[in-house]
Amino acid sequence: MTTRPLYSLGTTDKSLARRKLARLNALIAAGHDPLDAIDTANAPERVKDYAEAWLAKREAQGIVMAADERRNIERHVVPELGHLPLCDVRPSHVRTILESAVREARARVICTIGIGA
């Protein structure tokens, strides 16, 4: 009978646990020490990592808007919040990005129709 070590993934969220387990397996497969790998795998998930996994899932599902979603997230969200752990994102962060995107869209419309020129 063989035994397998148990590692706490530090979450009860199944989708987050799957992502952490995939990270842990990849680190161990790359030759990292399992005890060091678990520390890395248990690090807080960053916005950019979560967004990439979410976008990849949307694309795999064949969602028509996935390309637009990717462009908007890469243009507006990742530069501002990509480095933050998900648990540190606050409503004010989201509000700031949304307001910035609206300002940018308005500026594009004004330039396109020539208002104020």
DSSP file (Angstrom, degrees, kcal/mol; ACC not computed):
  #  RESIDUE AA STRUCTURE BP1 BP2  ACC     N-H-->O    O-->H-N    N-H-->O    O-->H-N    TCO  KAPPA ALPHA  PHI   PSI    X-CA   Y-CA   Z-CA
    1    1 A M              0   0    0      0, 0.0     2,-0.3     0, 0.0     0, 0.0   0.000 360.0 360.0 360.0 131.4    0.0    0.0    0.0
    2    2 A T        -     0   0    0      2,-0.0     2,-0.4     0, 0.0     0, 0.0  -0.726 360.0-145.9-100.7 152.8    1.4    3.4   -0.9
    3    3 A T        -     0   0    0     -2,-0.3     0, 0.0     0, 0.0     0, 0.0  -0.891   4.0-153.2-116.3 149.5    0.7    6.6    0.9
    4    4 A R        -     0   0    0     -2,-0.4     2,-0.1     0, 0.0    -2,-0.0  -0.955  24.3-114.1-119.5 140.0    0.3   10.1   -0.5
    5    5 A P        -     0   0    0      0, 0.0     2,-0.4     0, 0.0     0, 0.0  -0.394  25.6-133.2 -70.5 150.1    1.1   13.2    1.5
    6    6 A L        -     0   0    0     -2,-0.1     2,-0.4     2,-0.0     0, 0.0  -0.883  20.3-169.2-103.8 135.7   -1.8   15.5    2.3
    7    7 A Y        -     0   0    0     -2,-0.4     2,-0.4    31,-0.0    28,-0.0  -0.988  20.6-129.5-125.1 132.8   -1.4   19.3    1.7
    8    8 A S        -     0   0    0     -2,-0.4    34,-0.0     1,-0.1    -2,-0.0  -0.681  12.4-165.2 -78.5 129.4   -3.8   21.9    2.9
    9    9 A L        -     0   0    0     -2,-0.4    -1,-0.1     2,-0.2     3,-0.1   0.405  35.1-126.9 -95.3   1.1   -4.8   24.2    0.1
   10   10 A G  S    S+     0   0    0      1,-0.1     2,-0.3     2,-0.0    -2,-0.1   0.754  73.6  83.3  67.2  27.1   -6.1   26.8    2.6
   11   11 A T        -     0   0    0      1,-0.1    -2,-0.2     3,-0.0    -1,-0.1  -0.995  58.2-155.1-155.6 155.5   -9.6   27.1    1.0
   12   12 A T  S    S+     0   0    0     -2,-0.3     2,-0.7    -3,-0.1    -1,-0.1   0.358  70.0 107.3-107.3  -0.2  -13.0   25.6    0.9
   13   13 A D     >  -     0   0    0      1,-0.2     4,-2.6     2,-0.0     5,-0.2  -0.707  61.2-154.1 -79.5 115.1  -13.7   27.1   -2.5
   14   14 A K  H  > S+     0   0    0     -2,-0.7     4,-2.3     1,-0.2    -1,-0.2   0.879  90.8  49.2 -63.1 -40.7  -13.5   24.2   -5.0
   15   15 A S  H  > S+     0   0    0      2,-0.2     4,-1.9     1,-0.2    -1,-0.2   0.909 114.0  46.2 -68.3 -39.2  -12.5   26.2   -8.0
   16   16 A L  H  > S+     0   0    0      2,-0.2     4,-2.7     1,-0.2    -2,-0.2   0.903 111.3  53.1 -65.9 -40.5   -9.7   28.0   -6.1
   17   17 A A  H  X S+     0   0    0     -4,-2.6     4,-2.8     1,-0.2    -2,-0.2   0.898 107.5  51.7 -61.4 -40.6   -8.6   24.6   -4.7
   18   18 A R  H  X S+     0   0    0     -4,-2.3     4,-2.4     2,-0.2    -1,-0.2   0.920 111.2  47.0 -61.9 -43.2   -8.4   23.2   -8.2
   19   19 A R  H  X S+     0   0    0     -4,-1.9     4,-2.1     2,-0.2    -2,-0.2   0.910 114.0  47.4 -65.5 -41.7   -6.2   26.2   -9.4
   20   20 A K  H  X S+     0   0    0     -4,-2.7     4,-2.7     2,-0.2    -2,-0.2   0.905 111.8  50.7 -65.2 -40.9   -4.0   25.9   -6.3
   21   21 A L  H  X S+     0   0    0     -4,-2.8     4,-3.0     2,-0.2     5,-0.2   0.898 109.0  51.1 -63.9 -40.5   -3.7   22.1   -6.8
   22   22 A A  H  X S+     0   0    0     -4,-2.4     4,-2.3     2,-0.2    -1,-0.2   0.911 111.7  47.9 -62.3 -41.9   -2.7   22.6  -10.5
   23   23 A R  H  X S+     0   0    0     -4,-2.1     4,-2.4     2,-0.2    -2,-0.2   0.924 112.6  49.0 -62.5 -44.5   -0.1   25.1   -9.4
   24   24 A L  H  X S+     0   0    0     -4,-2.7     4,-2.5     1,-0.2    -2,-0.2   0.932 112.2  47.6 -61.5 -47.6    1.2   22.7   -6.7
   25   25 A N  H  X S+     0   0    0     -4,-3.0     4,-2.7     1,-0.2    -1,-0.2   0.901 111.6  50.7 -61.9 -41.3    1.4   19.8   -9.2
   26   26 A A  H  X S+     0   0    0     -4,-2.3     4,-1.6    -5,-0.2    -1,-0.2   0.906 111.1  48.4 -63.9 -41.4    3.2   22.0  -11.8
   27   27 A L  H  <>S+     0   0    0     -4,-2.4     5,-2.3     2,-0.2    -2,-0.2   0.918 113.5  46.1 -65.3 -43.2    5.8   23.1   -9.2
   28   28 A I  H ><5S+     0   0    0     -4,-2.5     3,-1.6     1,-0.2    -2,-0.2   0.912 111.8  51.8 -65.8 -41.7    6.4   19.5   -8.0
   29   29 A A  H 3<5S+     0   0    0     -4,-2.7    -1,-0.2     1,-0.3    -2,-0.2   0.811 104.5  58.2 -63.4 -29.2    6.6   18.3  -11.6
   30   30 A A  T 3<5S-     0   0    0     -4,-1.6    -1,-0.3    -5,-0.2    -2,-0.2   0.436 127.3 -99.9 -81.5   1.4    9.2   21.0  -12.3
   31   31 A G  T < 5S+     0   0    0     -3,-1.6    -3,-0.2     1,-0.3    -2,-0.1   0.525  71.5 147.6  98.2   6.0   11.4   19.6   -9.6
   32   32 A H      < -     0   0    0     -5,-2.3    -1,-0.3     1,-0.1    -2,-0.0  -0.436  59.4 -97.6 -73.0 149.8   10.6   21.9   -6.6
   33   33 A D     >  -     0   0    0      1,-0.1     4,-3.0    -2,-0.1     3,-0.4  -0.476  32.1-127.6 -62.3 132.5   10.6   20.5   -3.1
   34   34 A P  H  > S+     0   0    0      0, 0.0     4,-2.0     0, 0.0     5,-0.1   0.845 107.7  52.1 -55.7 -36.2    7.0   19.6   -2.2
   35   35 A L  H  > S+     0   0    0      2,-0.2     4,-1.0     1,-0.2    -2,-0.0   0.885 114.1  42.5 -70.2 -36.5    7.2   21.6    1.1
   36   36 A D  H  > S+     0   0    0     -3,-0.4     4,-1.8     2,-0.2    -1,-0.2   0.879 112.0  55.8 -71.6 -37.9    8.5   24.7   -0.7
   37   37 A A  H  X S+     0   0    0     -4,-3.0     4,-3.1     1,-0.2     5,-0.2   0.871 102.1  55.5 -63.0 -37.6    6.0   24.2   -3.5
   38   38 A I  H  X S+     0   0    0     -4,-2.0     4,-1.9    -5,-0.2    -1,-0.2   0.878 105.8  52.1 -66.5 -35.2    3.0   24.2   -1.1
   39   39 A D  H  < S+     0   0    0     -4,-1.0     4,-0.3     2,-0.2    -1,-0.2   0.924 113.5  43.9 -63.8 -42.9    4.1   27.6    0.2
   40   40 A T  H >< S+     0   0    0     -4,-1.8     3,-1.2     1,-0.2    -2,-0.2   0.920 113.8  49.9 -67.1 -44.0    4.2   29.0   -3.3
   41   41 A A  H 3< S+     0   0    0     -4,-3.1    -1,-0.2     1,-0.3    -2,-0.2   0.817 109.8  52.4 -65.4 -29.9    0.9   27.3   -4.3
   42   42 A N  T 3< S+     0   0    0     -4,-1.9    -1,-0.3    -5,-0.2    -2,-0.2   0.471  81.3 117.9 -86.9  -1.0   -0.8   28.7   -1.2
   43   43 A A  S <  S-     0   0    0     -3,-1.2     3,-0.1    -4,-0.3    -3,-0.0  -0.324  84.5 -82.8 -60.5 149.1    0.3   32.2   -1.9
   44   44 A P        -     0   0    0      0, 0.0     2,-0.3     0, 0.0    -1,-0.1  -0.261  49.8-110.0 -56.2 138.1   -2.7   34.5   -2.4
   45   45 A E        -     0   0    0     -3,-0.1    41,-3.2    40,-0.1    42,-0.3  -0.535  32.7-132.9 -72.7 131.7   -4.0   34.3   -6.0
   46   46 A R  B  >  -A   85   0A   0     -2,-0.3     4,-2.3    39,-0.3     5,-0.2  -0.481  16.2-116.9 -83.6 154.7   -3.4   37.5   -8.0
   47   47 A V  H  > S+     0   0    0     37,-2.5     4,-3.1    34,-0.5     5,-0.2   0.908 114.8  53.5 -56.7 -44.9   -6.0   39.2  -10.0
   48   48 A K  H  > S+     0   0    0     34,-1.7     4,-2.1     1,-0.2    -1,-0.2   0.870 109.5  47.9 -63.6 -35.6   -4.1   38.6  -13.3
   49   49 A D  H  > S+     0   0    0     33,-0.3     4,-2.1     2,-0.2    -1,-0.2   0.915 114.2  46.0 -69.8 -43.2   -3.8   34.9  -12.6
   50   50 A Y  H  X S+     0   0    0     -4,-2.3     4,-2.5     2,-0.2    -2,-0.2   0.930 112.9  50.6 -63.1 -44.8   -7.5   34.6  -11.8
   51   51 A A  H  X S+     0   0    0     -4,-3.1     4,-2.9     1,-0.2     5,-0.2   0.903 109.4  50.7 -61.6 -42.0   -8.5   36.7  -14.8
   52   52 A E  H  X S+     0   0    0     -4,-2.1     4,-2.5    -5,-0.2    -1,-0.2   0.923 111.9  46.5 -63.3 -44.1   -6.3   34.5  -17.1
   53   53 A A  H  X S+     0   0    0     -4,-2.1     4,-1.9     2,-0.2    -2,-0.2   0.909 114.6  48.0 -63.7 -41.6   -7.9   31.3  -15.8
   54   54 A W  H  X S+     0   0    0     -4,-2.5     4,-2.2     2,-0.2    -2,-0.2   0.919 113.1  47.2 -65.5 -44.6  -11.4   32.8  -16.1
   55   55 A L  H  X S+     0   0    0     -4,-2.9     4,-2.6     2,-0.2    -2,-0.2   0.902 110.2  52.6 -65.2 -41.3  -10.8   34.1  -19.7
   56   56 A A  H  X S+     0   0    0     -4,-2.5     4,-2.4    -5,-0.2    -1,-0.2   0.895 109.9  49.5 -61.3 -39.8   -9.3   30.7  -20.8
   57   57 A K  H  X S+     0   0    0     -4,-1.9     4,-1.7     2,-0.2    -1,-0.2   0.923 110.5  49.7 -64.6 -44.0  -12.4   29.0  -19.5
   58   58 A R  H  <>S+     0   0    0     -4,-2.2     5,-2.2     1,-0.2     4,-0.3   0.904 112.4  47.8 -61.6 -42.1  -14.7   31.4  -21.3
   59   59 A E  H ><5S+     0   0    0     -4,-2.6     3,-1.3     1,-0.2    -1,-0.2   0.910 109.8  52.2 -65.8 -41.9  -12.7   30.9  -24.6
   60   60 A A  H 3<5S+     0   0    0     -4,-2.4    -1,-0.2     1,-0.3    -2,-0.2   0.817 106.0  55.3 -63.4 -30.6  -12.8   27.1  -24.1
   61   61 A Q  T 3<5S-     0   0    0     -4,-1.7    -1,-0.3    -5,-0.2    -2,-0.2   0.558 115.4-118.5 -78.2  -7.5  -16.6   27.3  -23.7
   62   62 A G  T < 5 +     0   0    0     -3,-1.3     2,-0.3    -4,-0.3    -3,-0.2   0.765  46.0 176.4  76.9  25.2  -16.8   29.2  -27.0
   63   63 A I    > < -     0   0    0     -5,-2.2     3,-1.5     1,-0.2     4,-0.3  -0.491  26.8-143.8 -65.8 124.4  -18.3   32.3  -25.5
   64   64 A V  T >  S+     0   0    0     -2,-0.3     3,-0.6     1,-0.3     4,-0.3   0.859  97.2  50.6 -60.4 -38.5  -18.6   34.8  -28.4
   65   65 A M  T 3> S+     0   0    0      1,-0.2     4,-2.8     2,-0.1    -1,-0.3   0.444  80.1 101.0 -81.2   0.2  -17.7   37.8  -26.2
   66   66 A A  H <> S+     0   0    0     -3,-1.5     4,-2.7     1,-0.2    -1,-0.2   0.864  80.0  51.1 -57.6 -39.5  -14.6   36.2  -24.8
   67   67 A A  H <> S+     0   0    0     -3,-0.6     4,-2.3    -4,-0.3    -1,-0.2   0.910 112.8  45.8 -65.8 -41.0  -12.2   38.1  -27.1
   68   68 A D  H  > S+     0   0    0     -4,-0.3     4,-2.5    -3,-0.2    -2,-0.2   0.901 112.5  51.0 -66.2 -40.8  -13.8   41.4  -26.1
   69   69 A E  H  X S+     0   0    0     -4,-2.8     4,-2.7     2,-0.2     5,-0.2   0.924 110.3  49.7 -61.9 -44.1  -13.7   40.5  -22.5
   70   70 A R  H  X S+     0   0    0     -4,-2.7     4,-2.9    -5,-0.2     5,-0.3   0.938 111.2  48.8 -60.1 -47.0  -10.0   39.6  -22.8
   71   71 A R  H  X S+     0   0    0     -4,-2.3     4,-1.9     1,-0.2    -2,-0.2   0.927 114.0  45.7 -60.3 -45.4   -9.2   42.9  -24.5
   72   72 A N  H  X>S+     0   0    0     -4,-2.5     4,-2.8     2,-0.2     5,-0.7   0.906 114.8  46.4 -66.7 -41.6  -11.1   44.9  -21.9
   73   73 A I  I  X>S+     0   0    0     -4,-2.7     5,-2.7    -5,-0.2     4,-0.9   0.927 115.3  46.1 -66.7 -43.7   -9.6   43.1  -18.9
   74   74 A E  I  <5S+     0   0    0     -4,-2.9    -1,-0.2    -5,-0.2    -2,-0.2   0.821 118.8  43.2 -68.3 -29.1   -6.1   43.3  -20.3
   75   75 A R  I  <5S+     0   0    0     -4,-1.9    -2,-0.2    -5,-0.3    -1,-0.2   0.883 132.0  13.8 -82.7 -40.5   -6.6   47.0  -21.1
   76   76 A H  I  X5S+     0   0    0     -4,-2.8     4,-0.5    -5,-0.2    -3,-0.2   0.832 128.6  36.1-107.3 -41.7   -8.3   48.2  -18.0
   77   77 A V  I  XXS+     0   0    0     -4,-0.9     4,-3.6    -5,-0.7     5,-0.7   0.953 110.0  51.5 -86.7 -52.5   -8.1   45.7  -15.2
   78   78 A V  H  ><S+     0   0    0     -5,-2.7     4,-1.7     1,-0.2     5,-0.3   0.892 108.1  51.3 -59.6 -44.3   -4.7   44.0  -15.4
   79   79 A P  H  45S+     0   0    0      0, 0.0    -1,-0.2     0, 0.0    -2,-0.1   0.872 122.5  32.2 -61.5 -33.0   -2.6   47.2  -15.5
   80   80 A E  H  <5S+     0   0    0     -4,-0.5    -2,-0.2    -3,-0.4    -3,-0.1   0.874 139.6  11.7 -89.7 -41.1   -4.3   48.6  -12.4
   81   81 A L  H ><5S+     0   0    0     -4,-3.6     3,-1.9    -5,-0.1   -34,-0.5   0.490  91.4 103.1-119.6  -6.5   -5.1   45.5  -10.3
   82   82 A G  T 3<<S+     0   0    0     -4,-1.7   -34,-1.7    -5,-0.7   -33,-0.3   0.786  83.8  51.2 -53.4 -33.4   -3.2   42.6  -11.8
   83   83 A H  T 3  S+     0   0    0     -5,-0.3    -1,-0.3   -36,-0.1    -2,-0.1   0.644  92.4  95.8 -80.2 -15.4   -0.6   42.6   -9.1
   84   84 A L  S <  S-     0   0    0     -3,-1.9   -37,-2.5     1,-0.1   -36,-0.2  -0.484  80.6-114.2 -79.5 143.5   -3.0   42.6   -6.2
   85   85 A P  B >   -A   46   0A   0      0, 0.0     3,-2.0     0, 0.0     4,-0.5  -0.511  31.0-118.0 -65.0 144.6   -4.1   39.5   -4.4
   86   86 A L  G >  S+     0   0    0    -41,-3.2     3,-1.5     1,-0.3   -40,-0.1   0.873 113.6  60.8 -53.0 -38.9   -7.9   38.9   -5.1
   87   87 A C  G 3  S+     0   0    0    -42,-0.3    -1,-0.3     1,-0.3   -41,-0.1   0.668 100.7  55.3 -67.0 -14.6   -8.6   39.2   -1.4
   88   88 A D  G <  S+     0   0    0     -3,-2.0     2,-0.3     2,-0.1    -1,-0.3   0.527  79.0 109.9 -94.6  -6.7   -7.2   42.8   -1.4
   89   89 A V    <   -     0   0    0     -3,-1.5    -8,-0.0    -4,-0.5    -3,-0.0  -0.551  50.5-169.3 -74.3 130.1   -9.5   44.1   -4.2
   90   90 A R    >>  -     0   0    0     -2,-0.3     4,-1.6     1,-0.1     3,-1.0  -0.765  37.4-105.4-116.2 160.6  -12.1   46.6   -2.8
   91   91 A P  H 3> S+     0   0    0      0, 0.0     4,-2.9     0, 0.0     5,-0.2   0.848 119.6  60.9 -53.5 -34.7  -15.2   48.1   -4.4
   92   92 A S  H 3> S+     0   0    0      1,-0.2     4,-2.2     2,-0.2     5,-0.1   0.863 101.5  52.8 -64.0 -34.3  -13.3   51.4   -4.7
   93   93 A H  H <> S+     0   0    0     -3,-1.0     4,-1.9     2,-0.2    -1,-0.2   0.945 112.0  44.7 -62.6 -47.8  -10.7   49.7   -7.0
   94   94 A V  H  X S+     0   0    0     -4,-1.6     4,-2.6     1,-0.2    -2,-0.2   0.915 112.1  52.4 -63.7 -43.8  -13.5   48.4   -9.2
   95   95 A R  H  X S+     0   0    0     -4,-2.9     4,-2.7     1,-0.2     5,-0.2   0.907 107.9  51.8 -59.3 -43.7  -15.3   51.8   -9.2
   96   96 A T  H  X S+     0   0    0     -4,-2.2     4,-2.1     1,-0.2    -1,-0.2   0.908 111.1  47.1 -60.9 -43.6  -12.1   53.5  -10.3
   97   97 A I  H  X S+     0   0    0     -4,-1.9     4,-2.4     2,-0.2    -2,-0.2   0.921 112.8  48.9 -65.9 -43.7  -11.5   51.2  -13.2
   98   98 A L  H  X S+     0   0    0     -4,-2.6     4,-2.2     1,-0.2    -2,-0.2   0.924 111.8  48.7 -62.9 -43.8  -15.1   51.5  -14.4
   99   99 A E  H  X S+     0   0    0     -4,-2.7     4,-2.4     1,-0.2    -1,-0.2   0.895 111.6  50.2 -63.2 -39.4  -15.0   55.3  -14.2
  100  100 A S  H  X S+     0   0    0     -4,-2.1     4,-2.4    -5,-0.2    -1,-0.2   0.905 109.9  50.1 -64.9 -41.8  -11.8   55.4  -16.1
  101  101 A A  H  X S+     0   0    0     -4,-2.4     4,-2.3     2,-0.2    -2,-0.2   0.889 110.9  49.6 -64.6 -39.1  -13.2   53.1  -18.8
  102  102 A V  H  X S+     0   0    0     -4,-2.2     4,-2.6     2,-0.2    -2,-0.2   0.926 110.9  49.3 -66.1 -44.2  -16.3   55.3  -19.2
  103  103 A R  H  X S+     0   0    0     -4,-2.4     4,-2.4     1,-0.2    -2,-0.2   0.919 112.0  49.0 -59.6 -43.3  -14.1   58.4  -19.4
  104  104 A E  H  X S+     0   0    0     -4,-2.4     4,-2.0     2,-0.2    -1,-0.2   0.906 111.1  49.2 -63.9 -41.9  -12.0   56.8  -22.1
  105  105 A A  H  X S+     0   0    0     -4,-2.3     4,-2.1     2,-0.2    -2,-0.2   0.908 111.1  50.1 -64.6 -41.9  -15.0   55.7  -24.1
  106  106 A R  H  X S+     0   0    0     -4,-2.6     4,-2.7     1,-0.2    -2,-0.2   0.915 109.4  51.2 -62.2 -42.5  -16.5   59.2  -23.9
  107  107 A A  H  X S+     0   0    0     -4,-2.4     4,-2.3     1,-0.2    -1,-0.2   0.889 109.3  51.0 -62.6 -39.0  -13.2   60.7  -25.1
  108  108 A R  H  X S+     0   0    0     -4,-2.0     4,-2.1     2,-0.2    -1,-0.2   0.906 111.1  47.9 -64.1 -42.0  -13.2   58.2  -28.0
  109  109 A V  H  X S+     0   0    0     -4,-2.1     4,-2.5     2,-0.2     5,-0.2   0.917 111.0  50.7 -65.0 -43.8  -16.8   59.2  -29.0
  110  110 A I  H  X>S+     0   0    0     -4,-2.7     5,-1.3     1,-0.2     4,-1.1   0.917 112.7  46.3 -61.7 -42.9  -16.0   62.9  -28.8
  111  111 A C  H  <5S+     0   0    0     -4,-2.3    -1,-0.2     1,-0.2    -2,-0.2   0.876 112.4  51.8 -65.8 -36.9  -12.9   62.5  -31.0
  112  112 A T  H  <5S+     0   0    0     -4,-2.1    -2,-0.2     1,-0.2    -1,-0.2   0.908 117.0  35.9 -68.5 -43.1  -14.9   60.3  -33.5
  113  113 A I  H  <5S-     0   0    0     -4,-2.5    -1,-0.2    -5,-0.1    -2,-0.2   0.537 108.3-121.3 -92.7  -4.6  -17.8   62.7  -33.9
  114  114 A G  T ><5 +     0   0    0     -4,-1.1     3,-1.5    -5,-0.2     2,-0.2   0.725  47.7 166.2  79.3  22.5  -15.6   65.9  -33.7
  115  115 A I  T 3 <S+     0   0    0     -5,-1.3    -1,-0.2     1,-0.3    -2,-0.1  -0.537  71.2  13.6 -70.8 135.5  -17.3   67.6  -30.8
  116  116 A G  T 3         0   0    0     -2,-0.2    -1,-0.3     1,-0.1    -2,-0.1   0.536 360.0 360.0  80.2   6.6  -15.2   70.4  -29.4
  117  117 A A    <         0   0    0     -3,-1.5    -2,-0.1    -7,-0.1    -1,-0.1   0.469 360.0 360.0 -90.9 360.0  -12.9   70.4  -32.4
